[in-house]
Amino acid sequence: MGQFGLRARQFAEYVVFCTFVGLVRCLSPGQCTLIARGMAWFFHRVLPRKWTRYEVARQNLKQALAVDGVPCSDPECDRLIGGMWLHLFRLVGEMIHLHRQLRLERTLELIEFHQKDVGLRALCSGRPVIMVGGHFGNWEMGISIFGRFGFPMGVVARDLDNPWLHAWFENFRQCTGHHTISKKGGFEAMTEELSRKGCLALLADQDAGGSGVFVDFFGKPASTHKSIALMALEHDALIVVGYATRRQEVLADGWPRYEVGCEAVFDPRDFAGVDAVRELTAAYTHSLEQVIRRAPEQYFWVHRRWKSVPRVRAKRRAA
């Protein structure tokens, strides 16, 4: 495909995406939920399981939610996978309506804050802050709310291949005062943000490959990016583990309430040992795990989080 063909295909994708967004914005909250339930049922019960990475999710859940060495049961795994798809499809509608719904005058109606004072003390400490989350709950809401309250952040995200879609999502985050930093090749921009005592926001729950540091995640070593701990130690930045979880309550207009919370704050000054990077990484990863355990159906289980294995274990397996 030539350059013209590529651009034409990308523009067509953008038109389809904008049409979809426009249609969803015309729907009521109840209609969005009803469609989400139908799509979740279709993905979970109709599509071939290899298309939806069902086995990946099932194995992840068996590993993660094992109790005393006993894996999570198949019926429970199946229930949680179905709940995951429902959550993700509801999340699409909620994100599209986010800026319309997330107004300052509706904040207390839409959101219940957990450990608000702890998070605010970190943000007002005069030190740089790294806000860490995962593909859990409504992560875009968890970031956007801080912009609404006057705490702009550099949001670290992967560049999208489609330039029109990339620009749309960049503008989506800028509407609340944030700016996007490219995940690929953006290390200098991240360090500059921290050098001026700014705030970074990023998701820290994906496999880091062979270059990551291995720390336990749900009881099994998982390759985790070292850059967060390295930046925190170098720039004396506080690490704040945050989340935004959908609650059971539904408002009069049909939208759900969310709990936005600060799970923990980690000060790099408390990790001054020889293995400080590993210990700090393990600390915030464990904190993120505790968040996910409270609502596992709101986590993205189809990611191969334990794809990489430690070199020692890989050599033993080969032998």
N, C-alpha and C positions, 0 to 999 in steps of 0.2 A: 504494500500500500504506500503510495507516494505521500508527500507532505500535505498536498491539497486534500487527498482522501482522508488522511488522519484528522486534519482540522475539521473537515466536514462531519466525520463521525463524532468527534468530540462535541461539536456544536449541537448535533442532533441529540446526543445524550443530555446535554444541558437543557435543551428545550423540553425534552421528556421530563426531566427532573423538576423544572420550574412549573410545568403543567401539573405534575403530581402534587407539588407543594401548594399550588393554588387551589386544587380540589380539596386537599385535606383541610386547608384553612376555612373552607366553606362548611365543613362538617361540625356538628355539635359534639360536645364531650361524649355523650351517650353513643352516638354513631361511631366515633373513633374507637371506643372500647368494644363495641359490637363487631366492627370490622377486624380489630386486633384479635379477638377471640376466634373468628373464622379463619384468619390467616394462620394463627398459631395451631389450630386443629389441623389445617391442611399440611403444614410443614411437619407436624409431629406424627400424624396418622396416615397421611396419603403419600407424600413424596418418598421415594426410596431412601432408606436410612443412610446410604453412602453419600447421597447428595447433601444431607443435612449434618453430616459428621456425628451421627448419633453415637457410634461406638467410641469415638474420641471423648465425647461428653460423659458417656457412661463410665468409661475407665477412669476419667478424671474424678468423677464423683465417688466411685468406689474407693479410690485412693484417699481423697481428701476427707471424706466423712466416715472413714472407718473408726470403729469404737473398740478399743482393747484388741486391736489386730483383726477384728471381724469387719470385712468390707460392708459398705452400704448395700442394702438389699436391692435386687433388681426392680421390684415394684416402686420402692422409694426413689431410686434413680430415675425411673420412667416418669414419675410424678414431677420431680424437680426439673427434668428436661422440658416437659410440657409447660411448666411454670416459667421456665427461662424464655421460651419462644413467646409466650403471652406477654411477659415483661418487655421483651425487645420490640415487639410490634406496638405495644402501648407507648413505649419510649419514643418511637418515631413520631407519633402524633403529638406527644407532649413537647418534644423538641421544636417541632414546626410552630406550635402555638406559644412557645416559651416567652418570647419578648412581649407578646400581647398580654399574657397572663401575669408575668413576673414584674409587676409595677410596685413601687414603694408602698403605695396605699393599700396593697393587698398582701404585703409580705407576711404579716402576722396571721392572716387568714389562711394563706397557702402553706406556710412553713412553721414547723416547731424546731427551735434551735436547741442543740445539746452541747453543753460545755462552751457556750458562746464566750464567756469571760476568758476562758483559757486561750481560745483562738485569737480573741481581740488583743490580749496582752502580748502575744507573739507578734501580731501584725503591727502593733504600736510600740514595739520594743526599741525601734531605731536600728535594728539589725536586719540584714537581708533574710528573706524567708523563702523556703522551697516547699510549696504545697504539693503533697503527694497523694494520689488516689489510684483507683484501678478501674477496670471496665465493669463497674458495679453501680447499681442504682441509676440515677440520672446524673452522670458526671458533668454534663454541660450546665445543668442547673447549679450544681455544687460550685462551679467556677463563676457563672454569671452573677450570682447573688452578691459576690464580693465587689464586682464592678458597680452594681447598683448602689452599694454603700460607700463608694469612693475609694476602693482599694484596687487600682489597676494592676494587672499582672501580665507577664510575658507567658503566653500559653504555648508550650512546646508541643508540636504536632507534626505528623508526617505530611510532606507535600503530596497533594493529589496529582495524578497523572494528567487529569483534565484541567487545563488552566482556568476555564470558566467556572467549573465546580469549585476549584481551589479558591478563586476570588470570592465566590458566594459564601463559603464557610469562613473565610477571613473577615469578610464584612459582618457576618453573623456574630463573631466574637468582638469585633470592634464596636458594635452597637452598645455594648455595656462598658466600654472604656478600655478593653484589653487589646493587646496586639499579639500577633502570631510570630513565633520563632520556629524556623525549620528544624525538625528533628535531625535531618541529615546535614551535616556540615555547619550546624548552628551553635557549636560549642563556644565560639568566641562571643557571639551575641548573648549567650546565657551568662558567661562570666562577666560581661560588661553590665548586664542587668544586676547581678549580685554586687558588683563593685560599687555601683551607685546606690546600694542598699535597697534595691527593688525586690520584687517578688516574682518567682517562677511558679508555674503550675504545670504539672505533667502527670501522666499515668505510668505507673512503675510495676506493672504486673505481667509483662511479656518476656518470653525467653530471650536471653542475651547472647546465646551461642557460646562458642568456646572462649570468648574473651571476657565473659562475665565472672562474677564471684558466686560460688555455690553456697547458698544458705537454705535452711529448711523452710519450706512452704507447705503447710498441711502435713508436716512430718516427713517430707521427702526433699532431698537436695534439689534446688531449682536454680538454674543459671540466671543471675540477676545483674542488671547494669550497675557498674561501679561508679559511674559518673556522678550520681546524686550524692553519695557519701564523700567522694573526692571534692566536689564543689563545696559541700557544707563545711568540710574540714579546712579547706583552703581559704574560704571567705567568711568563716565564722557565722554561717547561716543556720538559722533554726529550721528543722524539718517538722512540718505539721502534716499529720495524716488526717485527711478529711473525707467526708462521704455525704451523699444525699440519697436517702432511702425512701421509697414510696410506702406510705402507711395504708392501713385499711380504711380509714375515714374518707368519706367522699363529701365534697362541699355541695351546696344547694344547686350550683350550676353544673354539677357532674364531674368536676375536676378533683383528683385526689390530693390529699395533703402529703407533704414530704417532711421528713426529719433531716435537717442539715446539721452535721455535727463535726466537732473536732475530737477525734479518737485519742490522739496523743500528740505531745510535742517533745522532740528530741533535740537536746543541746549538744553540738559536737564537742564542747568543752568537757563533757562527761565521758568522752571516748578518746582518750589520749594515749592508749596503749599501742603496742607494736602492731596489733591486728585491728586497728581502729576502723578501717574501711569495712572489713567483714562484720565486725560487731555492730556498727551503726546500720549497715545494710540489713543484718539479721533482725535488729530491733524494729525498724519501721516495717519490714516485711511481715513480721509476726503481728504487729498492730493491724496491718491491712487484712491479715487472715482473720483476726478476731471480728472485724467489721463484716466480712463475708459470711462468717458462720451464723450470724444473727438473721440473715435473709439470703440463704444460698440460691434461691430461685431467681434472684436479681443479679446473678453473676454470669459472665460470658464463659461458659464451660467448654465451648468448642475450640478454644485456643489450645495448642499443644504446649502447655506451660512447662512440662517436664521433658521436652524433646531432647535437650542436651543432657549429657551425663558427665560426671567428673572423669577426668582422664584416667585416674587410678582404677576406677570401676570399669571404664571402657577397656583398659588393658587386661584386667582380670577376666572380663567377659570374653575377650578375644582368645585368651589363653585357654 
